Amino acid sequence: MARLKEFNPEERLEKAKQLFWAKGYNATSMKDIVTATKLNPGSIYGTFGGKQALFLECLKSYATEKLAAFQQGAHMPGSPLAILENMLRKGADELLKEGKGCMVLKTTLELGRKNKKAYAIASGQARDIVGIFESLLQRAQEAGEIAPEKDTRQLALHVYAGYNGLWQMDLLLNERLLIHTLLDQLIGSLKN
C-alpha cells in the first residue's frame, strides 16, 4: 500500500518554481531543490519525477498563470487599445516588482530549442498571447483606434517582441526608468 504524502505537492511545486525562476534550469542542482522544497530526493522523484519533470511542471504552471492574467485582462470593458495598454503596464509593474523577469523568456534564452518540452510550453504561451494581442488590436481597429491599413497580426507580433524585449533589457541593464520609457514608446507606436 502506498504511503500518504505528508506534504502539500502544490506548495512544494511553488517553492521549486520560485527557485527555477530565480536561478534557471542549468544552475539549479538537486541539492538546491531539496533545500528549497524541504523534501528528500526520493520524495521529489516519487512526486514530480526528477529535476527535469519538476522544472517542466513549474514552467507550465508559470506560463498558465501569466496567460490567464492576459486572458482575464482582455475581457475588461472599455477601449480595446486602453485595455491592451493597461495589460502591458500591469504586467510590467508586476514583473519589475518581482525583480526576476519573465520565467518563460529566461527559459527561452537559457535553453532555446534544446529542451523540446520546455520550448513547446514557451512557444505555446507565445502563440496564445500574440492571439490575445491580435484580437484586441482587431477590436481597436474596428473601433477606429488604429488605422484600417495596419496589419493587426504584425502589430501583435511587434507588441509581443517589444514586451519581451523589456525583460531582456531589465536583465541586462537593470534600469527601471528605461523599462518604463521603452514601454511608453512601444504603446505609442500603436497609436501612430
N, C-alpha and C positions, 0 to 999 in steps of 0.2 A: 504494500500500500504506500502511495506517495505521501511524503510529509507535506503538511500545510505550510505555506510560506508565512514566515513570521515578520514580514516587512511588506510595505506597500510598493509594488513594482512601479507605479506611476511616479511616486515621489523619488525613487532611485533613478528612474529614467530622466526626470527633470534635473537632478544633480549631475548626471552624466552629460546631459545636453549642455548645461552651463559650462562644464569642463571642456568638452569638444569645441564649443563656440569660442571659448577664450583661447585655447591652445592649438586648435586644429587637429586633424586626424593623426598625422605622422608624429607630431610632438607629444601626443598623449600616450603614455605607457599603461600597461595593465596595472602597474603599481599605482599610478595616478588614479585610475578608475576605482581600484579597491579603496583608496583613501577617500576619494570624493563621495562614493556611494555607501561607504561603510559596509560593504559586502565582501565576503571572501570570494576568491576566484571561482570556486565550484558553484556558488550561488549565481554569479554573473553568467557563467557558461550555461548553467541549467535554466536560468530565466530568460536570458537575452541571446544566448548562442555565441558569445565571444565578442571581441572588440569590434570587428567589422559589422556584425549584425546589430550590435548595440549602437554603433555610430549611425548606421543607416536608419535605425528607428528614431534616433534623436534628430537627424536631419529631416526625416519625413514629418516628425512632429512639429519642428520649427517651420518648415515650408507650409504645412497645413494651417498653422496658426496665422502666419503672415498673409496667406492667401485669403483666409476667412475675413481678416480685417479689411482687405481691399474689397472683397465682395460685399461686405456689410456697408462700407463707405460708399460704394457705387449706388446703393439704393436710397441714399438720403434725398430728401426733396430739395428742389431748387435748380439753379442754373447748372447744367452739366459741366461747364468749364470751371465754375466755382467749386463744384463737388470734387473734380479732379485735383484742383489746386489744394483744396483742404486735405484730401487724402495724402498728397505728396508732402505737404508741410507737417501733417500729423505724424506720418511715417518717419520723416527726417528727424523731427523732435524726439520721437521715441528711441530711434537708433542712436542718435547722438547722446541722449541721456544714458542709455545703456553702456555706451562707450566701447562696444565691441564690434561695431559694424554689422553687416548682414552675414549671417552664418552661411546662407546659400552662396552668396558671392565669394566669401572667403574659401568655401569648399571648392568652388569652381576654379578659383585662382590657384589653389593648392593642388588639386587632383586632376583638373582638366577633364579629359575624356578617358583617363586611365582606369578609373573605377566606374564601370558601366552602370552599376546600380545607383551610385551617387549622382552620376551625370543624368540619369533618367529622372530622378527626383528633381534636380535643379532645372533641367530643360523643360520638364512638365510644368513646374511652377512658373517659369518664364513665359511659356505659351499662354497659360491661363491669365497671368497678369497683363500681358500685352492685349489679350482679348478683352479684358475689362477696360483697359485704357481706350482701345479702339471703339468699343461700344459707347463710352462716354463722349468720345470725340465725334462720333457719328451723330449722337444726340445734340451735341453742341453745334454741329454743322447745320442740322435741321432747325435749330433754334436761332440761326443766324449769328452765332458767336464766333464761328470760324468760316473763312471764305469757302465758297462752294467748290472751288477748283482744287482745294487741298486734298491730298490723298490721306485719309484718316488712318489707314494701315501704316503708312510710312511715318506719320506723326506719332502713332502709338509706339512704334519701334524706337523712334527718336527719344521719346519721353522715357521709355524703359532703359535705353542705353545711357541717357544722361543721368537718370535717377541712380542707376547702379554705379555710374562714374563718381557720384558723390561719395560713396563708401570707399572707393579706391583712393580718392583724394584724401579722405579723412584718415585712412590707414597710412598713407604716405606722408602727408603734411601735418595732420592733426591741427588744422586751423579752422575752428568753428565758424568764425565770421566769414571765411572764404566759402565754406559749405553753404551758408545761407545766401551769400551773394550769387553763387553758381545756381542754386535752386531758383532764386528770383529770375535769373537770366533764362533758365530752362522754361519756367512758366511764362515769362514774357515772350519767348519765341513762338508760343502757340497763338498768341493774340495778334501777331503781325501778319 
